């Protein structure tokens, strides 16, 4: 005979599960914090409207007409003038370093030609490594150029009674590094960094947590091995695994997706090692927080979400609110993605990359040291 459902019998089980969730403070923190963090980050960071593109200006005319053209760019929400430079070499160097994504070059005879009714040229250099930003910049500059040319033509007709048959401003755009603006050239370098972080953190954390769950970590502690020796023994295999992953990702990117590696491959591997120290340190830090493999996975995913959204992997950080964009400075992947895209797409060397390398090295030393000390304390 089937017994009817009794909530009196069910309630003790429900109460027991609630108590278990409350007692598992790490799991409870994940349950409460993760949805809030995801909502805030997705709400502010995921912005399809490209704005505040960092732009440098080389104005060799230095007169009213050239200033009016620059002001027309500034009045839009798309361009943010970060500084004025002297000539095309300095402008391109700003783009090489990643300080700017657009450079506008106004020649010295710009106003003289415009006021005489002759065609004046304006050159625009655009960083094509991010196709979405590059297309927005190209279309916007073109629209502003046409509108400015029409305004000047109307003023000339009123003043001189003549109308130019040809457009008064000849826009000469140049898309650098990724002339065809292919999205794979933008995504593949970022994916290498993201995969390296995710796999490194998870594999390192799981290796330690798995030993703890099986009880073998305590067995290793009572052996003559020193904590630092145990730490190195745990970390070194994943250094080799991570470099293997970098190699495979590069091979797939080059031979399958056709992404060229324009820079020094040895430099890329050396700088990948610096980032790898950050990743392994993060994995060790997760292992000192998590008691089970489930908690380790949840913590790794907790780290993945801000890295995915705030590092510039997909969404340009310039378009984010300043407070949200500032959080990206505390994410090592932000700097490694700049290094990857700089070496792979721009053929950058240390002169262009050293600010990112220095910050990444500070992160690596700090995170790895803190994680190693916590790991040693957990052994003691």
C-alpha positions in Angstrom: 0.0 0.0 0.0 1.5 3.3 -1.1 1.9 5.9 1.7 0.8 9.4 1.1 3.4 12.2 0.8 4.0 13.7 4.2 5.6 17.1 4.5 6.2 16.3 8.2 8.8 13.7 7.0 10.1 15.9 4.2 10.7 19.0 6.3 13.6 17.5 8.4 15.4 16.7 5.2 14.8 20.2 3.8 16.0 21.7 7.1 19.1 19.4 7.1 20.0 20.6 3.5 19.6 24.2 4.4 21.9 23.8 7.5 24.5 22.0 5.3 24.5 24.9 2.8 24.8 27.5 5.6 27.7 25.6 7.2 29.5 25.3 3.9 30.6 29.0 4.0 32.7 28.8 0.9 29.9 27.3 -1.2 27.4 29.8 0.3 29.6 32.7 -0.6 29.8 31.4 -4.2 26.0 31.0 -4.3 25.4 34.6 -3.1 28.2 36.5 -4.7 28.4 34.9 -8.1 25.0 36.0 -9.4 25.4 39.5 -8.2 28.9 39.8 -9.7 27.8 38.3 -13.0 24.8 40.7 -13.2 26.9 43.8 -12.5 29.7 42.8 -14.8 27.5 41.7 -17.6 25.3 44.8 -17.2 28.2 47.3 -17.4 31.0 45.5 -19.2 29.0 44.0 -22.1 28.6 47.1 -24.2 28.3 46.7 -28.0 28.5 50.5 -28.5 32.1 51.4 -29.2 33.0 54.7 -27.5 36.0 56.7 -26.3 38.4 55.2 -28.8 41.9 56.5 -27.7 43.1 58.9 -30.5 46.2 60.9 -31.1 46.4 63.9 -33.4 49.2 65.2 -35.5 48.1 68.7 -36.6 50.8 70.3 -38.7 48.5 73.0 -40.0 47.8 74.6 -36.5 45.0 76.9 -37.7 41.3 77.4 -37.5 40.3 74.9 -40.2 42.4 72.0 -38.8 41.2 72.8 -35.2 37.6 72.7 -36.4 38.1 69.3 -37.9 39.6 68.0 -34.7 36.8 69.5 -32.7 34.3 67.7 -34.9 36.0 64.4 -33.9 36.0 65.4 -30.2 32.3 66.3 -30.3 31.3 62.7 -31.1 31.3 60.1 -28.3 33.5 57.8 -30.4 36.9 59.4 -30.1 38.9 60.5 -27.0 41.9 62.7 -27.8 44.6 61.5 -25.5 47.4 63.8 -26.8 48.9 65.6 -29.8 52.0 64.1 -31.4 54.6 65.4 -33.9 54.4 63.6 -37.2 53.4 60.2 -38.5 56.3 58.2 -36.9 55.3 59.2 -33.4 51.7 58.6 -34.2 52.3 55.1 -35.4 54.5 54.4 -32.4 51.6 55.3 -30.1 49.5 52.7 -31.9 52.3 50.2 -31.7 52.5 50.6 -28.0 48.8 50.2 -27.7 48.3 53.7 -26.2 46.1 54.8 -29.1 43.9 53.0 -31.6 43.5 55.8 -34.0 45.9 58.5 -35.3 44.7 61.5 -37.4 47.4 63.2 -39.5 46.6 66.7 -40.8 49.3 68.0 -43.3 50.6 71.6 -43.1 48.9 72.7 -46.3 45.4 71.4 -45.2 43.8 74.8 -44.6 45.5 76.5 -47.6 44.1 73.9 -50.0 40.6 74.0 -48.4 40.3 77.7 -48.5 41.5 77.8 -52.1 38.8 75.3 -53.1 41.4 72.6 -53.7 41.3 69.1 -52.3 43.1 68.6 -49.0 44.2 65.2 -47.7 43.8 63.8 -44.2 45.5 60.5 -43.3 44.0 58.3 -40.6 45.9 55.3 -39.1 43.7 52.7 -37.4 44.7 49.8 -35.3 43.0 46.9 -37.1 43.8 44.2 -34.4 40.3 44.8 -33.0 38.0 44.7 -36.1 34.9 46.0 -34.4 36.7 49.1 -33.0 38.5 49.6 -36.3 35.3 49.5 -38.4 33.5 51.9 -36.0 36.5 54.3 -36.2 36.7 54.1 -40.0 33.0 54.7 -40.6 32.8 57.5 -38.1 35.9 59.4 -39.4 34.5 59.0 -43.0 31.1 60.4 -41.9 32.8 63.4 -40.1 35.0 64.1 -43.1 32.1 64.2 -45.5 30.1 66.4 -43.2 33.0 68.8 -42.7 33.7 68.9 -46.4 30.1 69.8 -47.1 30.2 72.6 -44.5 33.4 74.0 -46.0 32.0 73.8 -49.5 28.9 75.7 -48.4 30.9 78.4 -46.8 33.1 78.8 -49.9 30.1 79.1 -52.1 28.7 81.9 -50.0 32.0 83.7 -49.7 33.5 83.2 -53.2 30.5 82.2 -55.2 32.2 79.0 -56.3 31.4 75.4 -55.6 34.0 72.7 -55.7 33.2 69.7 -58.0 35.4 67.3 -56.1 35.2 66.6 -52.3 37.3 69.1 -50.5 38.8 66.6 -48.1 40.4 63.4 -49.3 40.4 60.9 -46.5 43.2 58.4 -46.7 42.7 55.6 -44.2 45.3 53.0 -43.3 44.3 49.9 -41.3 47.4 48.5 -39.6 48.3 44.9 -38.5 45.0 43.4 -39.7 44.1 45.1 -43.0 41.2 42.8 -43.8 39.9 43.2 -40.3 39.4 39.5 -39.8 37.9 38.6 -36.4 40.0 35.5 -36.0 43.2 37.6 -35.9 41.6 39.4 -32.9 40.2 36.3 -31.1 42.9 33.7 -31.4 45.7 35.6 -29.4 43.1 36.3 -26.7 42.0 32.7 -26.6 45.5 31.5 -26.1 45.7 33.7 -22.9 42.3 32.7 -21.7 42.9 28.9 -22.2 46.3 29.2 -20.5 44.8 30.8 -17.5 41.8 28.5 -17.2 43.7 25.3 -17.6 46.6 26.4 -15.5 44.4 27.4 -12.5 42.1 24.4 -12.7 44.9 21.8 -13.2 47.1 23.2 -10.4 44.2 23.6 -7.9 42.9 20.2 -8.7 46.3 18.5 -8.3 46.5 19.8 -4.7 42.9 19.4 -3.7 42.7 15.9 -5.1 45.7 14.9 -2.9 43.9 16.4 0.1 40.6 14.6 -0.6 42.4 11.3 -0.9 44.5 11.8 2.2 47.7 11.4 0.3 48.8 15.1 1.0 49.2 14.3 4.7 51.2 11.2 3.8 53.6 13.4 1.8 53.9 15.9 4.7 55.4 13.2 7.0 58.1 12.3 4.5 61.5 14.0 4.6 60.4 16.2 1.6 60.4 19.9 2.3 57.3 22.0 1.6 59.1 24.0 -1.1 60.2 20.8 -2.8 56.7 19.5 -2.7 55.5 22.8 -4.2 58.0 22.6 -7.0 57.2 19.0 -7.7 53.5 19.9 -8.0 54.0 22.9 -10.2 56.7 21.9 -12.6 54.6 19.3 -14.6 52.0 22.0 -15.3 54.7 24.4 -16.5 55.5 21.8 -19.2 51.8 21.1 -19.9 51.0 24.9 -20.2 53.9 25.4 -22.7 52.6 22.5 -24.6 49.1 24.1 -24.7 50.6 27.4 -25.9 52.5 25.5 -28.7 49.3 23.6 -29.8 47.2 26.8 -29.7 49.8 28.7 -31.8 50.0 25.8 -34.4 46.2 25.7 -34.7 46.0 29.5 -34.9 48.6 29.7 -37.6 47.9 26.7 -39.8 44.1 26.3 -39.3 42.9 29.9 -38.8 45.7 31.6 -40.8 46.7 34.0 -38.0 50.3 35.1 -38.8 52.9 35.3 -35.9 54.7 38.5 -37.0 56.9 38.9 -33.8 59.6 37.0 -32.1 58.4 33.6 -31.0 61.1 33.1 -28.4 60.1 36.4 -26.8 56.4 35.3 -26.8 57.4 32.1 -25.0 59.5 33.9 -22.5 56.7 36.4 -21.6 54.3 33.5 -21.5 56.4 32.0 -18.7 55.9 35.3 -16.7 52.1 35.0 -17.1 52.3 31.3 -16.3 53.8 32.2 -12.8 50.7 34.3 -12.2 48.4 31.4 -13.3 50.1 28.8 -11.2 50.1 31.1 -8.2 46.4 31.6 -8.7 45.9 27.8 -8.9 47.8 27.4 -5.6 45.8 30.1 -4.0 42.6 28.4 -5.0 43.9 25.1 -3.6 44.4 26.8 -0.2 40.8 28.1 -0.2 39.0 25.1 -1.6 38.6 21.9 0.3 37.0 19.8 -2.5 37.3 19.6 -6.2 33.8 21.1 -6.6 34.8 24.1 -4.6 38.0 24.4 -6.7 36.0 24.4 -9.9 33.6 27.0 -8.5 36.4 29.3 -7.4 38.1 28.9 -10.8 34.9 29.9 -12.6 34.6 32.8 -10.2 38.0 34.0 -11.4 37.1 33.3 -15.1 34.1 35.6 -15.3 35.9 38.9 -14.6 38.9 37.8 -16.7 36.6 37.1 -19.6 34.7 40.4 -19.4 37.1 43.0 -18.1 40.5 42.0 -19.7 39.7 43.3 -23.2 39.4 39.7 -24.5 36.1 40.5 -26.3 34.8 43.9 -25.2 36.9 47.0 -25.5 37.7 48.4 -22.1 37.5 52.0 -23.3 33.8 51.7 -23.8 33.2 50.5 -20.2 32.3 52.9 -17.3 35.6 54.1 -15.6 35.0 52.2 -12.4 34.3 48.9 -14.2 37.3 49.4 -16.6 39.6 50.2 -13.6 38.9 46.7 -12.3 40.6 45.3 -15.4 43.9 46.7 -14.1 43.9 44.1 -11.3 43.5 41.2 -13.8 46.8 39.7 -15.1 45.1 38.5 -18.3 44.6 42.2 -19.3 48.3 42.7 -19.7 49.0 39.3 -21.2 46.4 39.8 -23.9 48.2 43.1 -24.9 51.4 41.1 -25.0 49.9 38.3 -27.1 48.3 40.7 -29.6 51.3 42.9 -29.6 53.8 40.1 -30.5 51.5 38.1 -32.8 49.8 40.9 -34.8 52.1 43.9 -34.4 55.6 42.3 -34.2 56.1 44.3 -31.0 59.3 43.9 -29.0 60.3 44.8 -25.4 60.5 48.5 -26.2 56.7 48.6 -26.8 55.7 45.8 -24.3 57.8 46.6 -21.3 55.1 48.4 -19.3 52.9 45.3 -19.5 55.8 43.0 -18.8 56.7 44.9 -15.6 53.1 44.9 -14.2 52.8 41.2 -15.1 56.1 40.4 -13.3 54.9 42.2 -10.2 51.6 40.3 -10.3 53.5 37.0 -10.8 55.9 37.6 -7.9 53.2 38.8 -5.6 50.6 36.1 -6.3 53.0 33.2 -6.4 54.7 34.3 -3.2 51.4 34.7 -1.3 50.1 31.4 -2.7 53.3 29.6 -1.8 53.3 30.9 1.8 49.6 29.9 2.2 50.3 26.5 0.8 53.2 26.0 3.1 51.1 27.2 6.1 48.4 24.7 5.2 51.0 21.9 5.2 52.3 22.9 8.6 
